[in-house]
Amino acid sequence: MIVYLDAGAIVKLYVMESGSDQVQQLIKQADSVGTALISRAEVVAALAKAVRTAVLDESQAKDAVQLFRSHWPDYARVQLTETTIGRADMLAWSHGLRGYDAVHLASALVWQETLGEPVLLATFDRQLHQAGGLIGLETWPKIL
Protein backbone atom coordinates (compact mmCIF):
# COMPACT_ATOMS: atom_id res chain seq x y z
CA MET A 1 0.00 0.00 0.00
CA ILE A 2 1.28 3.45 -0.97
CA VAL A 3 0.26 6.21 1.43
CA TYR A 4 0.34 9.97 0.87
CA LEU A 5 0.17 11.96 4.12
CA ASP A 6 -0.89 15.58 4.19
CA ALA A 7 0.86 17.75 6.80
CA GLY A 8 -1.98 17.38 9.31
CA ALA A 9 -1.67 13.59 9.23
CA ILE A 10 2.11 13.85 9.66
CA VAL A 11 1.72 16.08 12.72
CA LYS A 12 -0.28 13.29 14.37
CA LEU A 13 2.87 11.17 14.30
CA TYR A 14 4.70 13.71 16.50
CA VAL A 15 1.90 15.09 18.70
CA MET A 16 -0.39 12.68 20.51
CA GLU A 17 -3.91 13.76 19.59
CA SER A 18 -7.08 12.26 18.18
CA GLY A 19 -6.10 10.08 15.22
CA SER A 20 -2.44 9.63 16.20
CA ASP A 21 -2.80 5.90 16.88
CA GLN A 22 -4.64 5.43 13.59
CA VAL A 23 -1.88 7.15 11.60
CA GLN A 24 0.80 5.10 13.33
CA GLN A 25 -1.05 1.88 12.43
CA LEU A 26 -1.48 3.01 8.83
CA ILE A 27 2.24 3.75 8.51
CA LYS A 28 3.10 0.27 9.81
CA GLN A 29 0.97 -1.27 7.03
CA ALA A 30 2.35 0.93 4.24
CA ASP A 31 4.94 -0.16 1.72
CA SER A 32 5.77 3.46 0.92
CA VAL A 33 4.88 6.75 2.61
CA GLY A 34 5.18 10.09 0.87
CA THR A 35 4.22 13.72 1.06
CA ALA A 36 4.83 16.99 -0.78
CA LEU A 37 7.96 19.01 -0.09
CA ILE A 38 5.86 21.76 1.51
CA SER A 39 5.02 19.41 4.36
CA ARG A 40 8.42 20.06 5.86
CA ALA A 41 7.59 23.71 6.51
CA GLU A 42 3.93 23.00 7.32
CA VAL A 43 4.71 20.42 10.00
CA VAL A 44 7.31 22.58 11.72
CA ALA A 45 4.93 25.57 11.57
CA ALA A 46 2.19 23.44 13.17
CA LEU A 47 4.56 22.42 15.95
CA ALA A 48 5.51 26.07 16.55
CA LYS A 49 1.81 26.92 16.70
CA ALA A 50 1.33 24.14 19.27
CA VAL A 51 3.74 26.04 21.53
CA ARG A 52 1.95 29.37 20.97
CA THR A 53 -1.40 27.78 21.81
CA ALA A 54 0.00 25.85 24.82
CA VAL A 55 -0.74 22.42 23.32
CA LEU A 56 2.96 21.61 23.77
CA ASP A 57 5.64 23.23 25.85
CA GLU A 58 8.72 24.44 24.02
CA SER A 59 10.83 21.45 25.04
CA GLN A 60 8.22 18.97 23.77
CA ALA A 61 7.89 20.85 20.50
CA LYS A 62 11.67 21.01 19.99
CA ASP A 63 11.89 17.26 20.57
CA ALA A 64 9.03 16.71 18.07
CA VAL A 65 10.72 18.94 15.48
CA GLN A 66 14.02 17.12 15.92
CA LEU A 67 12.32 13.73 15.56
CA PHE A 68 10.38 14.87 12.50
CA ARG A 69 13.54 16.22 10.87
CA SER A 70 15.31 12.92 11.53
CA HIS A 71 12.45 11.06 9.81
CA TRP A 72 12.20 13.46 6.85
CA PRO A 73 14.66 11.51 4.64
CA ASP A 74 12.47 8.40 5.06
CA TYR A 75 9.48 10.01 3.33
CA ALA A 76 9.11 9.83 -0.43
CA ARG A 77 9.01 13.55 -1.23
CA VAL A 78 6.82 14.63 -4.11
CA GLN A 79 8.55 17.45 -5.95
CA LEU A 80 6.58 20.60 -6.66
CA THR A 81 6.73 21.49 -10.30
CA GLU A 82 4.96 24.08 -12.40
CA THR A 83 2.66 21.32 -13.63
CA THR A 84 1.77 20.23 -10.08
CA ILE A 85 1.11 23.81 -9.01
CA GLY A 86 -1.02 24.34 -12.13
CA ARG A 87 -3.12 21.33 -11.17
CA ALA A 88 -3.36 22.65 -7.63
CA ASP A 89 -4.63 25.93 -9.07
CA MET A 90 -7.43 24.14 -10.91
CA LEU A 91 -8.26 21.86 -7.93
CA ALA A 92 -8.40 24.82 -5.54
CA TRP A 93 -10.94 26.51 -7.78
CA SER A 94 -13.05 23.49 -8.65
CA HIS A 95 -13.21 22.09 -5.09
CA GLY A 96 -13.00 25.31 -3.05
CA LEU A 97 -9.78 24.18 -1.34
CA ARG A 98 -7.26 26.21 0.64
CA GLY A 99 -3.95 26.68 -1.18
CA TYR A 100 -1.80 24.08 0.54
CA ASP A 101 -4.66 21.58 0.61
CA ALA A 102 -4.91 21.95 -3.18
CA VAL A 103 -1.13 21.41 -3.43
CA HIS A 104 -1.40 18.23 -1.35
CA LEU A 105 -4.25 16.96 -3.51
CA ALA A 106 -2.37 17.70 -6.74
CA SER A 107 0.80 16.11 -5.32
CA ALA A 108 -1.00 12.90 -4.33
CA LEU A 109 -2.64 12.73 -7.75
CA VAL A 110 0.62 13.34 -9.62
CA TRP A 111 2.38 10.73 -7.47
CA GLN A 112 -0.36 8.20 -8.28
CA GLU A 113 -0.09 8.94 -12.00
CA THR A 114 3.71 8.74 -11.91
CA LEU A 115 3.73 5.42 -10.07
CA GLY A 116 0.85 3.94 -12.05
CA GLU A 117 -0.44 2.47 -8.80
CA PRO A 118 -3.18 3.52 -6.37
CA VAL A 119 -2.17 6.05 -3.74
CA LEU A 120 -4.10 6.32 -0.49
CA LEU A 121 -4.60 9.96 0.57
CA ALA A 122 -4.45 10.19 4.37
CA THR A 123 -6.02 13.39 5.65
CA PHE A 124 -8.25 14.44 8.52
CA ASP A 125 -9.41 17.54 6.63
CA ARG A 126 -13.00 16.90 5.53
CA GLN A 127 -12.88 19.09 2.43
CA LEU A 128 -9.59 17.62 1.21
CA HIS A 129 -10.84 14.10 1.99
CA GLN A 130 -14.00 14.68 -0.05
CA ALA A 131 -12.13 16.24 -2.99
CA GLY A 132 -9.65 13.36 -3.05
CA GLY A 133 -12.46 10.85 -3.41
CA LEU A 134 -14.08 12.88 -6.16
CA ILE A 135 -10.92 12.95 -8.30
CA GLY A 136 -10.14 9.25 -8.03
CA LEU A 137 -7.89 8.86 -5.00
CA GLU A 138 -8.65 6.38 -2.28
CA THR A 139 -9.05 8.37 0.94
CA TRP A 140 -8.37 7.54 4.56
CA PRO A 141 -9.73 7.34 7.19
CA LYS A 142 -12.95 5.88 5.83
CA ILE A 143 -15.22 7.82 8.16
CA LEU A 144 -14.61 11.47 8.97
N, C-alpha and C positions, 0 to 999 in steps of 0.2 A: 504494500500500500504506500502510495506517495502522498505526503501531507504538506499542504501549504498553510503556514500559520500567519495570520495577520498580527500586528504588533500587540493588540490586546490579548490574544491567546498566548503570545510569548511571555508577556508580563506575568501571567498566571503561573508560569514555571518558576518565577523568582520571588513572588509575593503570594503568600498563602491567602487565598480568597475563594469565594464561590467559583467552582469550576476548575480549581487548581488540580485536584486529584484526577478529574476527567482528562485534562490535557496531559498529565504525566502518563496515564494509562494509554492514551492515544499514541504518544511518542514511543512508548515501549513496543507497540504493535507495528509501527511504521518501518518500511524499508528505507525510506528517504524522507527527510524533513527540510523544507525550504521556506524562504521568505524573500521579500524584496529588499534591496539595499537600504531603503529608507527606514526599515525597521530598526536598524542600529540606532539612529537618532531618536526615533519615536519611543523605543523602550527606555532608553536612558532619560528622556524627557519625562516619561510617565513615572519613573522612579524618583526623579527630582520633585515632581509634583506630589508624590506620596509623602515626601518630607514636609513640603509646604502645607499640606492638609493634615498633617499629624497621623497619617496612616502608618508610616514608618518613622523611626528616629534616624538621625543622620548616619549613625554607625550601621544600622541594618541596611539602609539604602546603599551605602558605599560597598558593603559586602555583596549585596545583590548585583550592583553594577559590575563589580570585579568578577563575579561568577558568570554573569551574562557575557562579558567581554571574553572570558576564557572559553566559553562555549561557541562564540561567534564563528570561528573557523569550521565548526562542525556542521553548520547550516549550509545547505545549497542556497546560494545567493543569486536571485534573479536580477540580472542587470537591467537598469532602466535606460531604455533607448528612446529615440524620437518616436519610433513606431509604438512602443508601449505607452508612452505619454499621450500620443494621439488617440490611442484606444481608450485610455483613461478619460480623456476629454469627452469622447462620445458617450462612454458609460456614465460619467458624472451627470451629463445632461439627460440621457434617456432614463436613468433610474433615480435621479435626484440625490445622488451620493455626495458626501463631503469629499474634498480633494484627495486626501491620502487613502480613503476607503476606495475611491475609484482607481487609484494607482495599485492598491493591493488586488483588486478584482482583475484589472488588466494583466497584472504580473502573473497571477495564478492561471489565467486563461492562456497567456503566451507560453508559460511553462508547460501546460498541458499539451498545447499544440506542438511545441518543440520536441517533447518527449514522445508524443504519439501514444500516450497512455493516460488513463484517468487520473486526475489530481483531486484530492479531497480538500476543500476549502474549510479550514477550521477558524471560526469566528464566533464571537458572542454578540456581535452587533447585528441586531434584527434586520436592518435595512440592507446591509452588506450580505447577510445570509440569504435573504430573499432574492436579491439581485443575482447572486451566484447561482442559485437554482434555476432562475429564469434564463440564464445564458448558457446552461449546459454543464455546470460544474456540480459535482456531488458536494453537498454541504454538511457540516458537522458543527455542533451536535444536532441530532435529529429533531429534538423539540427545544424551541426557544421560548 
